[in-house]
C-alpha cells in the first residue's frame, strides 16, 4: 500500500520549495509529499488519485493565489477527500478570512507565515492534525474492487472466476455499501452497467468477461508455442498432477483450463483426508501449491481457455480452442473431470446465480451471514460446504433423498456434521420448487417417505448432486460409457467398435483411450474412484504412459 499524501499548494515558488522541503524532512518516512503551484492542476489530479486508491491525509494551501483563494480550493478538495485535514497558510492580514473559513468550510487550522523555526511553529500543529486523522483513518483496500448486485448471475460469475483463480478482490454490494455508489459516481458508471471491476491502476471494465480480466492481469489465454510434447486439458487434481510430472520429467507441457485451477476439489473449503496434511487444507490452497509447482518446472498454463475439440493430423493431435486458435501436441491427457448435475425442479433455473448456486460455497458464503441456507447433496463436497457455511449462516440444512449419509459421505465428515449445532440433516427430502421475487426466498420441500409437502423460507440453496462427466465437447473418435465417461485400457475390449478405431499391434495402455496418444485421468475416466488422492495418482500415472507412447511412436 502506498503512503498517505500531504498535498501542498502555493503559487509562490520560493514558499512552495521551502514548505515542501520542511515537510519532507519531517514526514517523508510516513507520508508522500506532493506539491503544485496551481489550484486548478491540483483539483484536476485529485479524482485520478482517488480512482487509483490513493489517500490524502492533509491539504496545506496558501490563501492568496491568482486562480482561486485557498479557502475556495479547500472547499472543493473537501468534496473529493472529505476525511482529509485542511490547513490554510496565510499572512497576518488574512487572519479574519481564515477564522471565518473555520466555520464556513470546516477549516481544521490556519498557519501564519513565516513558520520558522518549523520545529516550533509548523511540526507541532501538523503532528496534531495528522494524529487526529490517523485515529479515524480506515485504510482503503488497495487491489481489485468489484461492484455489483449480490443476487445477480453476472456478478456471481465474476466473483466465481476471481475466487477460483485465487485473485484477491473486495466485493462491494451496490444495494448495501455506500462506497460502491461513490465509486460508480467517480467513474460515471450507471447501475445498469453492473457488474463493474476496478483495478489498482485506475482502469475499469463494465460487465467484464473472465478472458478480459485474465488479459488485464497478464494471464495469457494464448499459447506461446505451436507444438508441445503433451497438452493437458483440465486443471483439476489429475491435470495438475500430470502437469507437475510432465514438466519435472522434461516434457514440453501445456496445461489448459476453462475456468480455474482445482476443479471441483478447488471449491472445497477443507480436504481432511489428503495424505501429508494432518490438519487438512482447502481445495484452493492445494490448487495454488500445484500451479506454483508446475510453473517452477516450466509448464505453460493457459487460462481461461476452452477446448472445443481434438482432431488427429498425422502423428499430432490438434487441440482446437473456443476462440478459433489451435495448438499441436504429440500426446493429450484429458482431465476435464465432472460437473454437478442440474437440479430440474421448478424455479431452480430462474434463481441460479441469484440465491441458488452449484458449488460456489466459498465464493458466496459471506453473503449468507445469519441467514437460512439449504444444501442439496450427500457427498463429501456437500458435507465440506455445510461445515464452511455453518460458520456464517444461522442454520444450514442438508437435504438428502435417502435415509442417511453413511453410504455417500466419509465418516469423519458425518461426525463433524453431527457435532455442529446449526447443521441439520433432513432425510427423505427433495426440493420441488424454488420461489422468490428477483432472488430466492422460499423452497417447496417434498418428504418422499411421508408423501407430504412443506414451504420453508430460504435465503440460499447450494447444489452438490451427481457427477456428470464433462465430455460433451469431445467430437474425436473416443469411446465413452453410457453415462458419458471416457473408457480406457482393457475396458475398451468390451465395445464392438473398438477394433474399428484401434489399428495398432499393441493393446492400449492402462489410461489410454481408443485413440492412440489420447489419455484420460481422474473423474472423467470410467471406473475412477472420485477421490482427490486417486485423481492425483492417475494424473501422474498418465505421464508414465505418455512417455511410453512417445518412445513407441519414435521407433
FIVO-297892 format. One record per residue (C-alpha): x, y, z. Coordinates in steps of 0.5 Angstrom, whole numbers, plus 500, padded with zeros to 3 digits. Layout:
% FIVO-297892
[site [X, Y, Z]]
...
//
This chain:
% FIVO-297892
[site [500, 500, 500]]
[site [503, 507, 498]]
[site [504, 512, 504]]
[site [498, 517, 505]]
[site [499, 524, 502]]
[site [501, 531, 505]]
[site [499, 536, 499]]
[site [502, 543, 499]]
[site [499, 548, 494]]
[site [502, 555, 494]]
[site [503, 560, 487]]
[site [510, 563, 491]]
[site [515, 558, 488]]
[site [520, 560, 494]]
[site [515, 559, 499]]
[site [513, 552, 496]]
[site [520, 550, 496]]
[site [521, 552, 503]]
[site [515, 549, 506]]
[site [516, 542, 501]]
[site [523, 542, 504]]
[site [521, 542, 511]]
[site [515, 537, 510]]
[site [520, 532, 507]]
[site [525, 533, 513]]
[site [520, 531, 518]]
[site [515, 527, 515]]
[site [517, 523, 509]]
[site [518, 516, 512]]
[site [511, 516, 514]]
[site [508, 521, 508]]
[site [509, 522, 501]]
[site [509, 530, 500]]
[site [506, 532, 493]]
[site [506, 540, 491]]
[site [504, 544, 486]]
[site [503, 552, 485]]
[site [497, 551, 481]]
[site [490, 550, 485]]
[site [487, 548, 478]]
[site [492, 543, 477]]
[site [491, 540, 484]]
[site [484, 540, 483]]
[site [484, 536, 477]]
[site [489, 531, 480]]
[site [485, 529, 486]]
[site [480, 525, 482]]
[site [485, 521, 479]]
[site [489, 520, 485]]
[site [482, 517, 488]]
[site [481, 513, 483]]
[site [488, 509, 484]]
[site [486, 509, 491]]
[site [491, 514, 494]]
[site [489, 517, 500]]
[site [490, 525, 502]]
[site [492, 526, 509]]
[site [492, 533, 509]]
[site [492, 539, 505]]
[site [496, 545, 506]]
[site [494, 551, 502]]
[site [496, 558, 501]]
[site [490, 563, 502]]
[site [492, 569, 497]]
[site [493, 565, 490]]
[site [491, 568, 483]]
[site [487, 562, 480]]
[site [483, 562, 487]]
[site [483, 563, 494]]
[site [486, 558, 499]]
[site [479, 557, 502]]
[site [476, 556, 496]]
[site [481, 551, 494]]
[site [480, 547, 501]]
[site [472, 547, 500]]
[site [473, 544, 493]]
[site [478, 539, 495]]
[site [474, 537, 501]]
[site [468, 534, 496]]
[site [473, 529, 494]]
[site [477, 528, 500]]
[site [472, 529, 506]]
[site [476, 526, 511]]
[site [483, 530, 510]]
[site [485, 535, 514]]
[site [485, 542, 511]]
[site [490, 547, 514]]
[site [491, 554, 511]]
[site [497, 558, 510]]
[site [496, 565, 511]]
[site [499, 572, 512]]
[site [497, 576, 519]]
[site [493, 581, 515]]
[site [488, 575, 512]]
[site [487, 572, 519]]
[site [480, 574, 519]]
[site [478, 571, 513]]
[site [482, 564, 516]]
[site [478, 565, 522]]
[site [471, 566, 518]]
[site [473, 559, 514]]
[site [474, 555, 520]]
[site [466, 556, 521]]
[site [464, 556, 514]]
[site [468, 550, 511]]
[site [470, 547, 517]]
[site [478, 549, 516]]
[site [482, 545, 521]]
[site [487, 550, 522]]
[site [491, 556, 520]]
[site [498, 557, 520]]
[site [502, 564, 520]]
[site [507, 566, 515]]
[site [513, 565, 517]]
[site [513, 559, 520]]
[site [521, 559, 522]]
[site [523, 555, 526]]
[site [519, 549, 524]]
[site [520, 545, 530]]
[site [516, 550, 534]]
[site [511, 553, 529]]
[site [510, 548, 524]]
[site [511, 541, 526]]
[site [507, 541, 533]]
[site [501, 544, 529]]
[site [501, 539, 523]]
[site [503, 533, 528]]
[site [497, 534, 532]]
[site [493, 535, 526]]
[site [496, 528, 523]]
[site [495, 524, 529]]
[site [487, 526, 529]]
[site [487, 524, 522]]
[site [490, 517, 524]]
[site [486, 516, 530]]
[site [480, 516, 525]]
[site [483, 513, 519]]
[site [481, 507, 516]]
[site [486, 505, 510]]
[site [482, 504, 504]]
[site [483, 497, 500]]
[site [489, 497, 495]]
[site [487, 492, 490]]
[site [481, 490, 485]]
[site [475, 492, 487]]
[site [468, 489, 484]]
[site [462, 493, 485]]
[site [455, 489, 483]]
[site [449, 486, 486]]
[site [449, 481, 491]]
[site [443, 477, 487]]
[site [446, 478, 480]]
[site [448, 472, 476]]
[site [453, 476, 472]]
[site [456, 479, 479]]
[site [457, 472, 481]]
[site [460, 469, 475]]
[site [466, 475, 476]]
[site [466, 473, 483]]
[site [467, 466, 482]]
[site [472, 467, 477]]
[site [476, 471, 482]]
[site [476, 467, 488]]
[site [477, 461, 484]]
[site [484, 464, 481]]
[site [486, 466, 488]]
[site [486, 473, 485]]
[site [485, 478, 492]]
[site [479, 483, 491]]
[site [474, 487, 495]]
[site [466, 486, 494]]
[site [462, 492, 494]]
[site [454, 491, 494]]
[site [451, 497, 491]]
[site [445, 496, 495]]
[site [448, 496, 502]]
[site [455, 499, 501]]
[site [456, 507, 501]]
[site [463, 506, 498]]
[site [460, 502, 492]]
[site [456, 508, 490]]
[site [461, 513, 491]]
[site [466, 509, 486]]
[site [461, 509, 481]]
[site [460, 517, 481]]
[site [467, 518, 481]]
[site [468, 514, 474]]
[site [461, 516, 472]]
[site [458, 509, 471]]
[site [451, 507, 471]]
[site [448, 502, 476]]
[site [445, 499, 469]]
[site [452, 497, 467]]
[site [454, 493, 473]]
[site [458, 489, 475]]
[site [464, 493, 474]]
[site [471, 492, 476]]
[site [476, 497, 478]]
[site [484, 496, 478]]
[site [489, 499, 482]]
[site [492, 503, 476]]
[site [485, 507, 476]]
[site [483, 503, 470]]
[site [476, 499, 470]]
[site [471, 494, 466]]
[site [464, 494, 466]]
[site [461, 487, 465]]
[site [467, 484, 465]]
[site [469, 477, 462]]
[site [474, 472, 465]]
[site [478, 473, 459]]
[site [478, 481, 459]]
[site [480, 480, 467]]
[site [486, 475, 465]]
[site [489, 479, 460]]
[site [489, 485, 464]]
[site [492, 481, 470]]
[site [497, 479, 465]]
[site [495, 471, 465]]
[site [495, 469, 458]]
[site [490, 465, 454]]
[site [494, 464, 448]]
[site [500, 459, 448]]
[site [507, 461, 446]]
[site [509, 455, 442]]
[site [505, 451, 436]]
[site [508, 444, 438]]
[site [508, 441, 445]]
[site [510, 434, 448]]
[site [504, 434, 452]]
[site [497, 438, 452]]
[site [493, 437, 459]]
[site [486, 439, 458]]
[site [483, 441, 465]]
[site [487, 443, 471]]
[site [483, 439, 477]]
[site [488, 435, 481]]
[site [489, 430, 476]]
[site [491, 435, 471]]
[site [495, 439, 476]]
[site [499, 432, 478]]
[site [500, 431, 470]]
[site [503, 438, 469]]
[site [508, 437, 475]]
[site [510, 431, 473]]
[site [510, 432, 466]]
[site [514, 439, 467]]
[site [519, 435, 472]]
[site [521, 430, 467]]
[site [523, 435, 462]]
[site [517, 434, 457]]
[site [514, 441, 454]]
[site [508, 441, 457]]
[site [502, 446, 456]]
[site [496, 446, 462]]
[site [489, 449, 459]]
[site [484, 451, 464]]
[site [477, 453, 462]]
[site [475, 457, 469]]
[site [480, 456, 475]]
[site [485, 451, 477]]
[site [483, 446, 482]]
[site [477, 443, 479]]
[site [471, 441, 484]]
[site [476, 440, 489]]
[site [479, 447, 488]]
[site [472, 449, 491]]
[site [472, 445, 498]]
[site [473, 449, 504]]
[site [477, 443, 507]]
[site [480, 437, 505]]
[site [482, 433, 511]]
[site [484, 426, 508]]
[site [489, 428, 504]]
[site [496, 425, 505]]
[site [501, 429, 509]]
[site [496, 435, 511]]
[site [494, 432, 518]]
[site [490, 439, 519]]
[site [487, 439, 512]]
[site [488, 444, 507]]
[site [483, 448, 503]]
[site [482, 446, 495]]
[site [484, 453, 493]]
[site [491, 452, 497]]
[site [492, 445, 494]]
[site [491, 448, 487]]
[site [495, 454, 489]]
[site [501, 450, 491]]
[site [500, 445, 485]]
[site [500, 451, 480]]
[site [506, 454, 483]]
[site [510, 448, 483]]
[site [508, 446, 476]]
[site [510, 453, 473]]
[site [517, 452, 477]]
[site [518, 446, 472]]
[site [517, 450, 466]]
[site [510, 448, 465]]
[site [506, 453, 461]]
[site [499, 455, 464]]
[site [493, 457, 459]]
[site [487, 460, 463]]
[site [482, 462, 462]]
[site [481, 458, 455]]
[site [476, 453, 453]]
[site [478, 447, 449]]
[site [472, 445, 444]]
[site [475, 439, 440]]
[site [481, 435, 439]]
[site [483, 432, 432]]
[site [488, 428, 429]]
[site [493, 430, 424]]
[site [499, 425, 422]]
[site [502, 424, 429]]
[site [500, 430, 432]]
[site [494, 432, 436]]
[site [491, 439, 434]]
[site [487, 442, 440]]
[site [482, 447, 438]]
[site [480, 453, 442]]
[site [474, 456, 443]]
[site [477, 463, 440]]
[site [479, 459, 434]]
[site [486, 458, 436]]
[site [490, 452, 435]]
[site [496, 448, 438]]
[site [499, 441, 436]]
[site [501, 436, 441]]
[site [504, 429, 441]]
[site [500, 427, 446]]
[site [494, 429, 450]]
[site [491, 428, 457]]
[site [484, 429, 458]]
[site [483, 431, 466]]
[site [476, 435, 465]]
[site [473, 432, 471]]
[site [466, 432, 472]]
[site [460, 438, 473]]
[site [455, 438, 478]]
[site [448, 435, 475]]
[site [443, 440, 474]]
[site [437, 440, 479]]
[site [431, 440, 475]]
[site [426, 442, 480]]
[site [421, 448, 478]]
[site [424, 455, 479]]
[site [431, 453, 480]]
[site [434, 456, 473]]
[site [430, 462, 475]]
[site [435, 464, 481]]
[site [441, 460, 479]]
[site [446, 466, 481]]
[site [441, 469, 485]]
[site [441, 465, 491]]
[site [442, 459, 488]]
[site [449, 456, 487]]
[site [452, 450, 484]]
[site [458, 449, 489]]
[site [461, 456, 490]]
[site [460, 456, 498]]
[site [467, 459, 499]]
[site [465, 465, 494]]
[site [458, 466, 497]]
[site [459, 464, 504]]
[site [460, 471, 507]]
[site [453, 474, 504]]
[site [449, 469, 508]]
[site [451, 471, 515]]
[site [446, 470, 520]]
[site [441, 467, 514]]
[site [438, 461, 513]]
[site [442, 456, 508]]
[site [440, 449, 505]]
[site [444, 444, 501]]
[site [442, 439, 497]]
[site [447, 433, 496]]
[site [450, 428, 501]]
[site [457, 427, 498]]
[site [464, 430, 501]]
[site [463, 436, 497]]
[site [456, 438, 501]]
[site [459, 436, 507]]
[site [465, 440, 507]]
[site [461, 446, 504]]
[site [456, 445, 510]]
[site [462, 446, 515]]
[site [464, 452, 512]]
[site [457, 455, 511]]
[site [456, 454, 518]]
[site [461, 459, 521]]
[site [457, 464, 517]]
[site [450, 462, 516]]
[site [445, 462, 522]]
[site [442, 455, 520]]
[site [445, 450, 515]]
[site [440, 444, 513]]
[site [443, 439, 509]]
[site [437, 435, 504]]
[site [438, 428, 502]]
[site [433, 423, 499]]
[site [435, 417, 502]]
[site [436, 415, 510]]
[site [443, 417, 512]]
[site [449, 420, 510]]
[site [453, 413, 511]]
[site [454, 411, 504]]
[site [456, 417, 501]]
[site [460, 421, 506]]
[site [466, 420, 509]]
[site [465, 418, 517]]
[site [470, 424, 519]]
[site [465, 429, 516]]
[site [459, 426, 518]]
[site [462, 426, 526]]
[site [463, 434, 524]]
[site [456, 435, 522]]
[site [453, 431, 528]]
[site [458, 436, 533]]
[site [456, 442, 529]]
[site [450, 445, 533]]
[site [447, 449, 527]]
[site [447, 444, 522]]
[site [441, 439, 521]]
[site [441, 433, 516]]
[site [434, 433, 513]]
[site [433, 425, 511]]
[site [428, 423, 505]]
[site [427, 431, 503]]
[site [427, 434, 496]]
[site [427, 441, 493]]
[site [420, 441, 489]]
[site [420, 448, 487]]
[site [424, 455, 488]]
[site [420, 461, 489]]
[site [422, 469, 490]]
[site [422, 476, 487]]
[site [428, 477, 484]]
[site [432, 472, 488]]
[site [431, 466, 492]]
[site [426, 467, 498]]
[site [422, 460, 499]]
[site [423, 453, 498]]
[site [418, 448, 497]]
[site [420, 441, 500]]
[site [418, 434, 499]]
[site [418, 429, 504]]
[site [418, 422, 500]]
[site [417, 418, 506]]
[site [411, 421, 509]]
[site [409, 424, 502]]
[site [408, 431, 504]]
[site [410, 438, 502]]
[site [412, 444, 506]]
[site [414, 451, 505]]
[site [420, 454, 508]]
[site [424, 461, 508]]
[site [431, 460, 505]]
[site [436, 465, 503]]
[site [441, 461, 500]]
[site [441, 454, 496]]
[site [447, 450, 495]]
[site [447, 444, 490]]
[site [452, 439, 490]]
[site [449, 433, 487]]
[site [451, 427, 482]]
[site [457, 427, 477]]
[site [456, 429, 470]]
[site [463, 428, 466]]
[site [465, 434, 462]]
[site [466, 430, 456]]
[site [461, 433, 451]]
[site [466, 438, 448]]
[site [470, 432, 445]]
[site [468, 430, 438]]
[site [474, 426, 437]]
[site [473, 418, 436]]
[site [474, 417, 443]]
[site [469, 411, 446]]
[site [465, 413, 452]]
[site [461, 410, 457]]
[site [453, 410, 457]]
[site [454, 416, 462]]
[site [459, 420, 458]]
[site [465, 418, 462]]
[site [472, 416, 458]]
[site [473, 409, 457]]
[site [481, 407, 457]]
[site [485, 401, 457]]
[site [483, 394, 458]]
[site [476, 396, 459]]
[site [476, 398, 451]]
[site [475, 391, 449]]
[site [468, 391, 451]]
[site [466, 395, 446]]
[site [464, 393, 439]]
[site [467, 399, 435]]
[site [474, 399, 439]]
[site [477, 395, 433]]
[site [475, 400, 428]]
[site [479, 405, 431]]
[site [485, 402, 434]]
[site [490, 399, 429]]
[site [496, 398, 433]]
[site [499, 392, 434]]
[site [500, 393, 442]]
[site [494, 394, 447]]
[site [492, 401, 450]]
[site [496, 403, 456]]
[site [492, 403, 462]]
[site [490, 410, 462]]
[site [490, 411, 454]]
[site [483, 412, 450]]
[site [481, 408, 444]]
[site [485, 414, 440]]
[site [493, 413, 441]]
[site [496, 418, 445]]
[site [490, 421, 448]]
[site [490, 419, 455]]
[site [484, 420, 461]]
[site [485, 421, 468]]
[site [481, 423, 474]]
[site [474, 423, 475]]
[site [473, 424, 467]]
[site [475, 417, 466]]
[site [470, 411, 467]]
[site [472, 407, 473]]
[site [475, 413, 477]]
[site [475, 413, 485]]
[site [473, 420, 485]]
[site [478, 422, 491]]
[site [483, 427, 490]]
[site [489, 423, 492]]
[site [487, 418, 487]]
[site [486, 423, 481]]
[site [493, 426, 483]]
[site [495, 419, 482]]
[site [492, 418, 476]]
[site [495, 424, 473]]
[site [502, 423, 475]]
[site [501, 416, 472]]
[site [498, 418, 466]]
[site [505, 422, 464]]
[site [509, 415, 465]]
[site [504, 412, 459]]
[site [506, 419, 455]]
[site [513, 417, 456]]
[site [512, 410, 453]]
[site [507, 413, 448]]
[site [512, 418, 445]]
[site [518, 413, 446]]
[site [514, 408, 442]]
[site [512, 413, 436]]
[site [519, 415, 435]]
[site [521, 407, 434]]
//
